[in-house]
């Protein structure tokens, strides 16, 4: 899941609650490329579990970036500037 997030980082979205639904849907579609489940399990159940886990993983990824304050290769310069600006202003997650 984190692999998918790293491929498509959103510059102005430093917490999962602020990620627009079209982006969340994109993450979901990309994640399904890597993950398979038993056909007996309905996709709605997988989607609900994914939503909960995605929130946790995205939050953990952003927390690690904020804590380390070192720009990784997968974060663009623009995204990094926006993240730093939000963190320096003490912004919390916005919906």
N, C-alpha and C positions, 0 to 999 in steps of 0.2 A: 504494500500500500504506500509506504513512504517513497518507494521507487517511482511510483506514478506521480506523487506530489512533486518530487524533485525535478521531474521532466517538464512540468508545467506550473512553475511558481507564478503566483499572481502578485504583482508589485504592491498593490494597495491593500492587500488582504493579509493581515498579520494574525488573524484568528479565524477558526472555522466558522463561527457564527456570522462573520462578515463576508464569507465567500458566497457569491451569487449562485442561485440554483442552477443556471446553465453551466457554470463551472463545476459545480458538484456533480451534475449529470455527466459531464465530460469525464471527470475523475472516475465515476462509477463505470462508464463504458470502457475506459482504458483498463481499469482494474479487472474487469471480467475477462479481458484477453489473457491475463496471467493466472486466473483462478478458475477452477472447475469444481462442480459439486454434483452429487448424486441427483439424477433426474427426478427421483421421488420427492425431493425437497423443493417446495415451491419457491420461485425466484423472489417473491415478496418477503419471505422469511429471511432469505439471504440478504436482500436489500436493507431490511430493518437492522440486521446485525452489522452490516457494512456501515450504515450511517453512524451507529454508536461507536464502532471501532475507528472510523475515519475521523471523527471528532477527537478522539483520544490521540491518535497518531499525528494528526496535523498540529494539535496543541503541543505535543511533545517535541515535534520537529521545530516549531517556532520557539519554544522555550529554550531548546538547545542553542539555536542561533542567537537568541537574545543573551543567554548566559555567556557564551563564548565570545561574542562580538568580533568574530573573524569571518569575513565573507567567504563562503565556500564557492567552488567553481560553478555549481548549479544555480546560483542566485545572480541575476543580472545586476549591473551597477545601479540601474534605476530602481529595481526592487530593493536593493540593499539600502540605498539612500532613504527610501520611503519607510522601510522598517526601522532604521535608526532614528529617523525623525519622530515616528510614532512612539518609540520606546523612550526617547529623550523627553518627550512631552508628557510621558506617563499615561498615555492613552490606554484605556482598557478595551476589551472587545466591544465592538459596536455592531448592532444588527442592522 
